[in-house]
Amino acid sequence: MAAVRLAAAQPTMKSIDECVNTFTPSAVESTKAGYQYWFADKAFLDGRTLKLSVVRPGEATHAPHRHTEDEFFFVIEGTAEFFLNGAKRTVGPLTSLYCPSGSDHGIRNAGTAELKYLVIKRYDPAR
């Protein structure tokens, strides 16, 4: 019996123009607490996303919640109050915050200036 040789999956080739995304004010989406900008949305790759969230002082995009995906926040500017499973921590710029799958989590602007942070998440492609 001859061995069956499977071809390796070929990567999807994208042009440099498809791989560079510069912040464009006209493409922001308003939220109840500020705005967001998708650098990579669910349709770009296999559910992996990169989003900028900007939140006004004293506000939060949404209340603490949970979901099946894990998620990272990366604080760029401002002061964030991070909630994780009943605990709170206040952090500043250049701090990453990890939200494990199934955990109650949230982030709120605890400062007097805009809070800017990245959200890094992989959505289930079947959803």
N, CA, C and O atoms as CSV, one atom per row, in Angstrom:
chain,resi,resn,atom,element,x,y,z
A,1,MET,N,N,0.846,-1.166,0.000
A,1,MET,CA,C,0.000,0.000,0.000
A,1,MET,C,C,0.894,1.233,0.000
A,1,MET,O,O,1.804,1.346,0.822
A,2,ALA,N,N,0.642,2.136,-0.902
A,2,ALA,CA,C,1.449,3.343,-1.017
A,2,ALA,C,C,1.027,4.354,0.050
A,2,ALA,O,O,-0.153,4.468,0.382
A,3,ALA,N,N,1.983,5.064,0.566
A,3,ALA,CA,C,1.695,6.102,1.565
A,3,ALA,C,C,1.017,7.281,0.891
A,3,ALA,O,O,1.377,7.676,-0.218
A,4,VAL,N,N,0.042,7.828,1.572
A,4,VAL,CA,C,-0.650,9.008,1.063
A,4,VAL,C,C,0.059,10.226,1.626
A,4,VAL,O,O,0.274,10.335,2.833
A,5,ARG,N,N,0.412,11.118,0.756
A,5,ARG,CA,C,1.116,12.321,1.186
A,5,ARG,C,C,0.151,13.501,1.133
A,5,ARG,O,O,-0.397,13.828,0.081
A,6,LEU,N,N,-0.044,14.125,2.279
A,6,LEU,CA,C,-0.946,15.269,2.354
A,6,LEU,C,C,-0.156,16.548,2.112
A,6,LEU,O,O,0.944,16.723,2.636
A,7,ALA,N,N,-0.723,17.420,1.326
A,7,ALA,CA,C,-0.089,18.711,1.085
A,7,ALA,C,C,-0.254,19.576,2.323
A,7,ALA,O,O,-1.307,19.569,2.961
A,8,ALA,N,N,0.785,20.317,2.657
A,8,ALA,CA,C,0.712,21.238,3.790
A,8,ALA,C,C,-0.232,22.384,3.431
A,8,ALA,O,O,-0.292,22.828,2.285
A,9,ALA,N,N,-0.954,22.841,4.424
A,9,ALA,CA,C,-1.860,23.968,4.194
A,9,ALA,C,C,-1.051,25.185,3.772
A,9,ALA,O,O,-0.034,25.513,4.382
A,10,GLN,N,N,-1.506,25.829,2.750
A,10,GLN,CA,C,-0.828,27.013,2.251
A,10,GLN,C,C,-1.355,28.247,2.980
A,10,GLN,O,O,-2.563,28.401,3.153
A,11,PRO,N,N,-0.458,29.110,3.399
A,11,PRO,CA,C,-0.925,30.323,4.069
A,11,PRO,C,C,-1.674,31.217,3.074
A,11,PRO,O,O,-1.384,31.231,1.878
A,12,THR,N,N,-2.631,31.952,3.605
A,12,THR,CA,C,-3.354,32.906,2.775
A,12,THR,C,C,-2.432,34.088,2.526
A,12,THR,O,O,-1.939,34.712,3.466
A,13,MET,N,N,-2.207,34.387,1.274
A,13,MET,CA,C,-1.330,35.495,0.936
A,13,MET,C,C,-2.143,36.786,0.911
A,13,MET,O,O,-3.223,36.840,0.323
A,14,LYS,N,N,-1.624,37.798,1.540
A,14,LYS,CA,C,-2.263,39.108,1.557
A,14,LYS,C,C,-1.246,40.130,1.077
A,14,LYS,O,O,-0.043,39.971,1.281
A,15,SER,N,N,-1.737,41.164,0.448
A,15,SER,CA,C,-0.850,42.236,-0.014
A,15,SER,C,C,-0.443,43.097,1.175
A,15,SER,O,O,-1.056,43.029,2.241
A,16,ILE,N,N,0.573,43.888,0.989
A,16,ILE,CA,C,0.999,44.791,2.058
A,16,ILE,C,C,-0.107,45.788,2.402
A,16,ILE,O,O,-0.256,46.177,3.560
A,17,ASP,N,N,-0.882,46.201,1.396
A,17,ASP,CA,C,-1.990,47.122,1.657
A,17,ASP,C,C,-3.049,46.488,2.552
A,17,ASP,O,O,-3.675,47.191,3.345
A,18,GLU,N,N,-3.267,45.176,2.446
A,18,GLU,CA,C,-4.226,44.482,3.305
A,18,GLU,C,C,-3.678,44.271,4.716
A,18,GLU,O,O,-4.438,44.017,5.651
A,19,CYS,N,N,-2.359,44.379,4.867
A,19,CYS,CA,C,-1.714,44.091,6.148
A,19,CYS,C,C,-1.357,45.338,6.950
A,19,CYS,O,O,-0.838,45.223,8.061
A,20,VAL,N,N,-1.624,46.519,6.415
A,20,VAL,CA,C,-1.355,47.766,7.124
A,20,VAL,C,C,-2.688,48.453,7.385
A,20,VAL,O,O,-3.446,48.722,6.453
A,21,ASN,N,N,-2.971,48.734,8.643
A,21,ASN,CA,C,-4.216,49.408,9.010
A,21,ASN,C,C,-3.856,50.587,9.902
A,21,ASN,O,O,-3.486,50.408,11.062
A,22,THR,N,N,-3.965,51.773,9.362
A,22,THR,CA,C,-3.694,52.994,10.103
A,22,THR,C,C,-5.012,53.543,10.640
A,22,THR,O,O,-6.011,53.588,9.922
A,23,PHE,N,N,-5.009,53.955,11.889
A,23,PHE,CA,C,-6.200,54.519,12.508
A,23,PHE,C,C,-6.809,55.586,11.607
A,23,PHE,O,O,-6.124,56.502,11.151
A,24,THR,N,N,-8.110,55.452,11.361
A,24,THR,CA,C,-8.844,56.379,10.504
A,24,THR,C,C,-10.056,56.884,11.287
A,24,THR,O,O,-10.986,56.116,11.534
A,25,PRO,N,N,-10.065,58.160,11.681
A,25,PRO,CA,C,-11.180,58.678,12.495
A,25,PRO,C,C,-12.557,58.430,11.894
A,25,PRO,O,O,-13.517,58.224,12.637
A,26,SER,N,N,-12.679,58.444,10.582
A,26,SER,CA,C,-13.992,58.238,9.965
A,26,SER,C,C,-14.502,56.801,10.122
A,26,SER,O,O,-15.676,56.535,9.866
A,27,ALA,N,N,-13.630,55.871,10.540
A,27,ALA,CA,C,-14.035,54.468,10.685
A,27,ALA,C,C,-14.303,54.066,12.140
A,27,ALA,O,O,-14.541,52.890,12.416
A,28,VAL,N,N,-14.266,55.024,13.072
A,28,VAL,CA,C,-14.535,54.673,14.468
A,28,VAL,C,C,-16.008,54.351,14.652
A,28,VAL,O,O,-16.863,54.849,13.919
A,29,GLU,N,N,-16.294,53.510,15.643
A,29,GLU,CA,C,-17.658,53.162,16.021
A,29,GLU,C,C,-17.918,53.732,17.405
A,29,GLU,O,O,-17.139,53.497,18.329
A,30,SER,N,N,-18.995,54.473,17.557
A,30,SER,CA,C,-19.344,55.036,18.859
A,30,SER,C,C,-19.799,53.930,19.804
A,30,SER,O,O,-20.436,52.964,19.386
A,31,THR,N,N,-19.465,54.085,21.077
A,31,THR,CA,C,-19.973,53.216,22.139
A,31,THR,C,C,-20.653,54.124,23.163
A,31,THR,O,O,-20.577,55.348,23.049
A,32,LYS,N,N,-21.311,53.544,24.153
A,32,LYS,CA,C,-21.980,54.373,25.160
A,32,LYS,C,C,-20.981,55.134,26.030
A,32,LYS,O,O,-21.353,56.106,26.688
A,33,ALA,N,N,-19.707,54.700,26.039
A,33,ALA,CA,C,-18.699,55.317,26.901
A,33,ALA,C,C,-17.572,55.994,26.129
A,33,ALA,O,O,-16.642,56.519,26.742
A,34,GLY,N,N,-17.633,55.994,24.806
A,34,GLY,CA,C,-16.551,56.577,24.004
A,34,GLY,C,C,-16.626,56.080,22.578
A,34,GLY,O,O,-17.620,56.295,21.885
A,35,TYR,N,N,-15.553,55.404,22.137
A,35,TYR,CA,C,-15.557,54.839,20.787
A,35,TYR,C,C,-14.586,53.666,20.699
A,35,TYR,O,O,-13.768,53.437,21.590
A,36,GLN,N,N,-14.705,52.926,19.585
A,36,GLN,CA,C,-13.795,51.808,19.317
A,36,GLN,C,C,-13.384,51.835,17.850
A,36,GLN,O,O,-14.078,52.382,16.994
A,37,TYR,N,N,-12.238,51.230,17.595
A,37,TYR,CA,C,-11.717,51.124,16.227
A,37,TYR,C,C,-11.136,49.726,16.052
A,37,TYR,O,O,-10.284,49.296,16.831
A,38,TRP,N,N,-11.599,49.024,15.030
A,38,TRP,CA,C,-11.128,47.659,14.765
A,38,TRP,C,C,-9.899,47.702,13.856
A,38,TRP,O,O,-9.991,48.117,12.701
A,39,PHE,N,N,-8.764,47.277,14.375
A,39,PHE,CA,C,-7.572,47.111,13.537
A,39,PHE,C,C,-7.661,45.781,12.792
A,39,PHE,O,O,-7.207,45.678,11.652
A,40,ALA,N,N,-8.238,44.771,13.425
A,40,ALA,CA,C,-8.500,43.469,12.790
A,40,ALA,C,C,-9.814,42.957,13.364
A,40,ALA,O,O,-9.900,42.645,14.551
A,41,ASP,N,N,-10.842,42.872,12.515
A,41,ASP,CA,C,-12.132,42.396,12.995
A,41,ASP,C,C,-12.254,40.890,12.769
A,41,ASP,O,O,-11.337,40.265,12.236
A,42,LYS,N,N,-13.383,40.309,13.173
A,42,LYS,CA,C,-13.584,38.858,13.097
A,42,LYS,C,C,-13.436,38.317,11.675
A,42,LYS,O,O,-13.060,37.159,11.493
A,43,ALA,N,N,-13.722,39.126,10.685
A,43,ALA,CA,C,-13.661,38.667,9.296
A,43,ALA,C,C,-12.242,38.684,8.729
A,43,ALA,O,O,-12.003,38.077,7.685
A,44,PHE,N,N,-11.297,39.357,9.379
A,44,PHE,CA,C,-9.954,39.491,8.824
A,44,PHE,C,C,-9.176,38.179,8.847
A,44,PHE,O,O,-8.580,37.792,7.842
A,45,LEU,N,N,-9.181,37.501,9.979
A,45,LEU,CA,C,-8.480,36.217,10.109
A,45,LEU,C,C,-9.476,35.166,10.575
A,45,LEU,O,O,-10.657,35.240,10.234
A,46,ASP,N,N,-9.032,34.220,11.325
A,46,ASP,CA,C,-9.902,33.133,11.796
A,46,ASP,C,C,-10.524,33.447,13.154
A,46,ASP,O,O,-10.507,32.615,14.061
A,47,GLY,N,N,-11.066,34.638,13.285
A,47,GLY,CA,C,-11.688,35.048,14.532
A,47,GLY,C,C,-10.782,35.845,15.445
A,47,GLY,O,O,-11.242,36.386,16.451
A,48,ARG,N,N,-9.469,35.932,15.108
A,48,ARG,CA,C,-8.539,36.727,15.920
A,48,ARG,C,C,-8.787,38.205,15.643
A,48,ARG,O,O,-8.890,38.623,14.490
A,49,THR,N,N,-8.883,38.996,16.721
A,49,THR,CA,C,-9.216,40.402,16.570
A,49,THR,C,C,-8.265,41.294,17.355
A,49,THR,O,O,-7.622,40.874,18.316
A,50,LEU,N,N,-8.205,42.534,16.908
A,50,LEU,CA,C,-7.445,43.577,17.596
A,50,LEU,C,C,-8.260,44.853,17.493
A,50,LEU,O,O,-8.538,45.345,16.398
A,51,LYS,N,N,-8.643,45.388,18.663
A,51,LYS,CA,C,-9.520,46.551,18.696
A,51,LYS,C,C,-8.969,47.578,19.668
A,51,LYS,O,O,-8.453,47.226,20.728
A,52,LEU,N,N,-9.081,48.855,19.302
A,52,LEU,CA,C,-8.778,49.967,20.194
A,52,LEU,C,C,-10.077,50.405,20.843
A,52,LEU,O,O,-11.066,50.649,20.152
A,53,SER,N,N,-10.085,50.508,22.174
A,53,SER,CA,C,-11.225,51.061,22.892
A,53,SER,C,C,-10.779,52.349,23.570
A,53,SER,O,O,-9.710,52.402,24.177
A,54,VAL,N,N,-11.601,53.379,23.462
A,54,VAL,CA,C,-11.346,54.663,24.103
A,54,VAL,C,C,-12.556,54.970,24.979
A,54,VAL,O,O,-13.693,54.976,24.509
A,55,VAL,N,N,-12.290,55.226,26.272
A,55,VAL,CA,C,-13.364,55.378,27.246
A,55,VAL,C,C,-13.198,56.711,27.986
A,55,VAL,O,O,-12.099,57.064,28.414
A,56,ARG,N,N,-14.314,57.444,28.129
A,56,ARG,CA,C,-14.317,58.714,28.850
A,56,ARG,C,C,-14.061,58.488,30.346
A,56,ARG,O,O,-14.322,57.402,30.863
A,57,PRO,N,N,-13.546,59.521,31.044
A,57,PRO,CA,C,-13.295,59.397,32.488
A,57,PRO,C,C,-14.533,58.941,33.257
A,57,PRO,O,O,-15.644,59.411,33.013
A,58,GLY,N,N,-14.316,58.009,34.196
A,58,GLY,CA,C,-15.374,57.522,35.064
A,58,GLY,C,C,-16.344,56.546,34.436
A,58,GLY,O,O,-17.297,56.128,35.094
A,59,GLU,N,N,-16.136,56.170,33.192
A,59,GLU,CA,C,-17.090,55.307,32.506
A,59,GLU,C,C,-16.472,53.952,32.155
A,59,GLU,O,O,-15.258,53.760,32.221
A,60,ALA,N,N,-17.356,53.020,31.779
A,60,ALA,CA,C,-16.957,51.688,31.327
A,60,ALA,C,C,-17.766,51.364,30.081
A,60,ALA,O,O,-18.918,51.781,29.959
A,61,THR,N,N,-17.171,50.626,29.164
A,61,THR,CA,C,-17.884,50.243,27.947
A,61,THR,C,C,-19.073,49.359,28.282
A,61,THR,O,O,-20.136,49.495,27.676
A,62,HIS,N,N,-18.906,48.454,29.242
A,62,HIS,CA,C,-20.008,47.620,29.712
A,62,HIS,C,C,-19.688,47.104,31.106
A,62,HIS,O,O,-18.545,47.176,31.556
A,63,ALA,N,N,-20.682,46.595,31.774
A,63,ALA,CA,C,-20.506,46.050,33.122
A,63,ALA,C,C,-19.657,44.783,33.069
A,63,ALA,O,O,-19.556,44.152,32.016
A,64,PRO,N,N,-19.043,44.400,34.197
A,64,PRO,CA,C,-18.327,43.130,34.207
A,64,PRO,C,C,-19.221,42.000,33.695
A,64,PRO,O,O,-20.418,41.959,33.978
A,65,HIS,N,N,-18.623,41.098,32.947
A,65,HIS,CA,C,-19.358,40.027,32.267
A,65,HIS,C,C,-18.425,38.835,32.092
A,65,HIS,O,O,-17.265,38.880,32.499
A,66,ARG,N,N,-18.935,37.780,31.490
A,66,ARG,CA,C,-18.103,36.606,31.198
A,66,ARG,C,C,-18.476,36.060,29.832
A,66,ARG,O,O,-19.592,36.259,29.352
A,67,HIS,N,N,-17.532,35.369,29.215
A,67,HIS,CA,C,-17.778,34.686,27.945
A,67,HIS,C,C,-16.787,33.540,27.814
A,67,HIS,O,O,-15.860,33.417,28.614
A,68,THR,N,N,-16.986,32.703,26.804
A,68,THR,CA,C,-16.158,31.501,26.667
A,68,THR,C,C,-14.760,31.782,26.151
A,68,THR,O,O,-13.854,30.977,26.367
A,69,GLU,N,N,-14.562,32.906,25.472
A,69,GLU,CA,C,-13.228,33.224,24.937
A,69,GLU,C,C,-12.388,33.902,26.019
A,69,GLU,O,O,-12.915,34.646,26.847
A,70,ASP,N,N,-11.079,33.640,26.008
A,70,ASP,CA,C,-10.232,34.454,26.864
A,70,ASP,C,C,-9.878,35.722,26.099
A,70,ASP,O,O,-10.086,35.811,24.888
A,71,GLU,N,N,-9.341,36.698,26.822
A,71,GLU,CA,C,-9.182,38.027,26.247
A,71,GLU,C,C,-8.042,38.749,26.961
A,71,GLU,O,O,-7.813,38.546,28.153
A,72,PHE,N,N,-7.334,39.590,26.215
A,72,PHE,CA,C,-6.310,40.461,26.783
A,72,PHE,C,C,-6.719,41.906,26.590
A,72,PHE,O,O,-7.299,42.261,25.563
A,73,PHE,N,N,-6.418,42.747,27.579
A,73,PHE,CA,C,-6.468,44.198,27.423
A,73,PHE,C,C,-5.026,44.679,27.545
A,73,PHE,O,O,-4.248,44.128,28.325
A,74,PHE,N,N,-4.672,45.699,26.781
A,74,PHE,CA,C,-3.347,46.315,26.902
A,74,PHE,C,C,-3.558,47.818,27.003
A,74,PHE,O,O,-3.989,48.456,26.043
A,75,VAL,N,N,-3.252,48.386,28.175
A,75,VAL,CA,C,-3.478,49.804,28.426
A,75,VAL,C,C,-2.388,50.621,27.730
A,75,VAL,O,O,-1.193,50.425,27.955
A,76,ILE,N,N,-2.843,51.545,26.877
A,76,ILE,CA,C,-1.929,52.429,26.152
A,76,ILE,C,C,-1.782,53.761,26.881
A,76,ILE,O,O,-0.669,54.230,27.118
A,77,GLU,N,N,-2.927,54.372,27.238
A,77,GLU,CA,C,-2.940,55.672,27.925
A,77,GLU,C,C,-4.037,55.662,28.977
A,77,GLU,O,O,-5.064,55.005,28.812
A,78,GLY,N,N,-3.809,56.398,30.060
A,78,GLY,CA,C,-4.836,56.583,31.069
A,78,GLY,C,C,-4.696,55.629,32.239
A,78,GLY,O,O,-3.694,54.929,32.389
A,79,THR,N,N,-5.739,55.624,33.067
A,79,THR,CA,C,-5.775,54.800,34.275
A,79,THR,C,C,-6.981,53.880,34.194
A,79,THR,O,O,-8.110,54.339,34.019
A,80,ALA,N,N,-6.741,52.588,34.321
A,80,ALA,CA,C,-7.798,51.583,34.207
A,80,ALA,C,C,-8.023,50.904,35.547
A,80,ALA,O,O,-7.077,50.581,36.266
A,81,GLU,N,N,-9.295,50.693,35.871
A,81,GLU,CA,C,-9.643,49.836,36.996
A,81,GLU,C,C,-10.092,48.520,36.384
A,81,GLU,O,O,-11.073,48.470,35.642
A,82,PHE,N,N,-9.367,47.458,36.700
A,82,PHE,CA,C,-9.598,46.125,36.145
A,82,PHE,C,C,-10.347,45.293,37.170
A,82,PHE,O,O,-9.954,45.229,38.335
A,83,PHE,N,N,-11.429,44.653,36.735
A,83,PHE,CA,C,-12.220,43.755,37.581
A,83,PHE,C,C,-11.965,42.330,37.112
A,83,PHE,O,O,-12.019,42.058,35.912
A,84,LEU,N,N,-11.689,41.422,38.031
A,84,LEU,CA,C,-11.529,40.016,37.683
A,84,LEU,C,C,-12.027,39.160,38.846
A,84,LEU,O,O,-11.415,39.124,39.914
A,85,ASN,N,N,-13.146,38.474,38.620
A,85,ASN,CA,C,-13.695,37.542,39.604
A,85,ASN,C,C,-13.814,38.144,41.004
A,85,ASN,O,O,-13.424,37.524,41.994
A,86,GLY,N,N,-14.361,39.370,41.073
A,86,GLY,CA,C,-14.606,40.020,42.349
A,86,GLY,C,C,-13.461,40.863,42.883
A,86,GLY,O,O,-13.659,41.629,43.826
A,87,ALA,N,N,-12.272,40.745,42.309
A,87,ALA,CA,C,-11.131,41.552,42.739
A,87,ALA,C,C,-10.975,42.752,41.805
A,87,ALA,O,O,-11.430,42.720,40.662
A,88,LYS,N,N,-10.324,43.820,42.306
A,88,LYS,CA,C,-10.076,45.025,41.513
A,88,LYS,C,C,-8.609,45.403,41.613
A,88,LYS,O,O,-7.967,45.189,42.641
A,89,ARG,N,N,-8.087,45.967,40.529
A,89,ARG,CA,C,-6.731,46.515,40.548
A,89,ARG,C,C,-6.715,47.721,39.629
A,89,ARG,O,O,-7.256,47.664,38.525
A,90,THR,N,N,-6.100,48.814,40.070
A,90,THR,CA,C,-5.944,50.011,39.251
A,90,THR,C,C,-4.543,49.991,38.649
A,90,THR,O,O,-3.553,49.782,39.350
A,91,VAL,N,N,-4.480,50.214,37.324
A,91,VAL,CA,C,-3.204,50.132,36.607
A,91,VAL,C,C,-3.076,51.305,35.642
A,91,VAL,O,O,-4.056,51.970,35.308
A,92,GLY,N,N,-1.848,51.540,35.207
A,92,GLY,CA,C,-1.568,52.603,34.251
A,92,GLY,C,C,-1.087,52.057,32.923
A,92,GLY,O,O,-1.210,50.864,32.647
A,93,PRO,N,N,-0.536,52.943,32.101
A,93,PRO,CA,C,-0.089,52.573,30.759
A,93,PRO,C,C,0.963,51.458,30.753
A,93,PRO,O,O,1.685,51.228,31.723
A,94,LEU,N,N,1.004,50.792,29.613
A,94,LEU,CA,C,1.961,49.705,29.338
A,94,LEU,C,C,1.769,48.526,30.278
A,94,LEU,O,O,2.728,47.891,30.718
A,95,THR,N,N,0.498,48.251,30.573
A,95,THR,CA,C,0.138,47.124,31.427
A,95,THR,C,C,-0.809,46.218,30.654
A,95,THR,O,O,-1.748,46.692,30.014
A,96,SER,N,N,-0.562,44.914,30.714
A,96,SER,CA,C,-1.490,43.960,30.095
A,96,SER,C,C,-2.368,43.350,31.176
A,96,SER,O,O,-1.942,43.159,32.315
A,97,LEU,N,N,-3.602,43.051,30.795
A,97,LEU,CA,C,-4.590,42.479,31.704
A,97,LEU,C,C,-5.177,41.260,31.011
A,97,LEU,O,O,-5.691,41.364,29.898
A,98,TYR,N,N,-5.104,40.111,31.659
A,98,TYR,CA,C,-5.588,38.864,31.068
A,98,TYR,C,C,-6.911,38.476,31.694
A,98,TYR,O,O,-7.063,38.518,32.915
A,99,CYS,N,N,-7.869,38.097,30.862
A,99,CYS,CA,C,-9.192,37.653,31.294
A,99,CYS,C,C,-9.364,36.204,30.856
A,99,CYS,O,O,-9.690,35.958,29.694
A,100,PRO,N,N,-9.157,35.233,31.749
A,100,PRO,CA,C,-9.315,33.829,31.366
A,100,PRO,C,C,-10.757,33.517,30.959
A,100,PRO,O,O,-11.699,34.178,31.398
A,101,SER,N,N,-10.903,32.529,30.138
A,101,SER,CA,C,-12.209,32.054,29.698
A,101,SER,C,C,-13.110,31.790,30.901
A,101,SER,O,O,-12.684,31.170,31.875
A,102,GLY,N,N,-14.361,32.262,30.833
A,102,GLY,CA,C,-15.328,32.001,31.886
A,102,GLY,C,C,-15.215,32.875,33.116
A,102,GLY,O,O,-15.998,32.710,34.051
A,103,SER,N,N,-14.264,33.805,33.149
A,103,SER,CA,C,-14.103,34.657,34.332
A,103,SER,C,C,-14.963,35.916,34.211
A,103,SER,O,O,-15.188,36.424,33.112
A,104,ASP,N,N,-15.440,36.413,35.358
A,104,ASP,CA,C,-16.116,37.713,35.383
A,104,ASP,C,C,-15.023,38.766,35.251
A,104,ASP,O,O,-14.064,38.777,36.024
A,105,HIS,N,N,-15.172,39.645,34.274
A,105,HIS,CA,C,-14.129,40.643,34.049
A,105,HIS,C,C,-14.712,41.918,33.465
A,105,HIS,O,O,-15.798,41.917,32.885
A,106,GLY,N,N,-13.972,43.001,33.628
A,106,GLY,CA,C,-14.360,44.283,33.070
A,106,GLY,C,C,-13.255,45.288,33.271
A,106,GLY,O,O,-12.298,45.042,34.004
A,107,ILE,N,N,-13.394,46.426,32.615
A,107,ILE,CA,C,-12.413,47.494,32.709
A,107,ILE,C,C,-13.175,48.809,32.719
A,107,ILE,O,O,-14.145,48.984,31.981
A,108,ARG,N,N,-12.721,49.744,33.571
A,108,ARG,CA,C,-13.371,51.046,33.713
A,108,ARG,C,C,-12.299,52.123,33.745
A,108,ARG,O,O,-11.198,51.897,34.246
A,109,ASN,N,N,-12.621,53.290,33.212
A,109,ASN,CA,C,-11.697,54.416,33.264
A,109,ASN,C,C,-11.746,54.999,34.672
A,109,ASN,O,O,-12.767,55.549,35.082
A,110,ALA,N,N,-10.641,54.879,35.415
A,110,ALA,CA,C,-10.561,55.374,36.782
A,110,ALA,C,C,-9.803,56.692,36.865
A,110,ALA,O,O,-9.493,57.166,37.958
A,111,GLY,N,N,-9.503,57.287,35.706
A,111,GLY,CA,C,-8.722,58.520,35.689
A,111,GLY,C,C,-9.528,59.733,35.283
A,111,GLY,O,O,-10.757,59.699,35.213
A,112,THR,N,N,-8.793,60.823,35.015
A,112,THR,CA,C,-9.412,62.089,34.635
A,112,THR,C,C,-9.230,62.401,33.154
A,112,THR,O,O,-9.727,63.421,32.675
A,113,ALA,N,N,-8.536,61.551,32.433
A,113,ALA,CA,C,-8.329,61.700,30.984
A,113,ALA,C,C,-8.877,60.449,30.295
A,113,ALA,O,O,-9.244,59.483,30.963
A,114,GLU,N,N,-8.932,60.466,28.974
A,114,GLU,CA,C,-9.390,59.288,28.238
A,114,GLU,C,C,-8.533,58.073,28.574
A,114,GLU,O,O,-7.323,58.184,28.770
A,115,LEU,N,N,-9.174,56.925,28.637
A,115,LEU,CA,C,-8.489,55.636,28.762
A,115,LEU,C,C,-8.441,55.027,27.368
A,115,LEU,O,O,-9.472,54.904,26.707
A,116,LYS,N,N,-7.251,54.646,26.919
A,116,LYS,CA,C,-7.097,53.991,25.624
A,116,LYS,C,C,-6.435,52.642,25.861
A,116,LYS,O,O,-5.366,52.553,26.465
A,117,TYR,N,N,-7.095,51.589,25.370
A,117,TYR,CA,C,-6.528,50.253,25.529
A,117,TYR,C,C,-6.868,49.393,24.322
A,117,TYR,O,O,-7.867,49.614,23.639
A,118,LEU,N,N,-6.019,48.417,24.080
A,118,LEU,CA,C,-6.255,47.439,23.021
A,118,LEU,C,C,-6.978,46.244,23.612
A,118,LEU,O,O,-6.752,45.875,24.765
A,119,VAL,N,N,-7.849,45.641,22.814
A,119,VAL,CA,C,-8.530,44.404,23.176
A,119,VAL,C,C,-8.076,43.349,22.173
A,119,VAL,O,O,-8.240,43.519,20.965
A,120,ILE,N,N,-7.513,42.277,22.674
A,120,ILE,CA,C,-7.009,41.191,21.835
A,120,ILE,C,C,-7.807,39.951,22.191
A,120,ILE,O,O,-7.789,39.493,23.334
A,121,LYS,N,N,-8.510,39.408,21.198
A,121,LYS,CA,C,-9.433,38.313,21.479
A,121,LYS,C,C,-9.580,37.455,20.231
A,121,LYS,O,O,-9.462,37.946,19.109
A,122,ARG,N,N,-9.837,36.182,20.436
A,122,ARG,CA,C,-10.158,35.279,19.324
A,122,ARG,C,C,-11.571,34.759,19.535
A,122,ARG,O,O,-11.849,34.044,20.497
A,123,TYR,N,N,-12.453,35.129,18.623
A,123,TYR,CA,C,-13.830,34.655,18.668
A,123,TYR,C,C,-13.896,33.270,18.040
A,123,TYR,O,O,-13.127,32.958,17.131
A,124,ASP,N,N,-14.806,32.445,18.522
A,124,ASP,CA,C,-15.027,31.139,17.946
A,124,ASP,C,C,-15.531,31.325,16.510
A,124,ASP,O,O,-16.589,31.922,16.309
A,125,PRO,N,N,-14.797,30.826,15.508
A,125,PRO,CA,C,-15.224,31.054,14.127
A,125,PRO,C,C,-16.576,30.427,13.785
A,125,PRO,O,O,-17.200,30.820,12.799
A,126,ALA,N,N,-17.034,29.467,14.573
A,126,ALA,CA,C,-18.322,28.837,14.310
A,126,ALA,C,C,-19.496,29.722,14.724
A,126,ALA,O,O,-20.637,29.451,14.351
A,127,ARG,N,N,-19.225,30.774,15.489
A,127,ARG,CA,C,-20.309,31.647,15.989
A,127,ARG,C,C,-20.620,32.726,15.025
A,127,ARG,O,O,-21.500,33.548,15.280
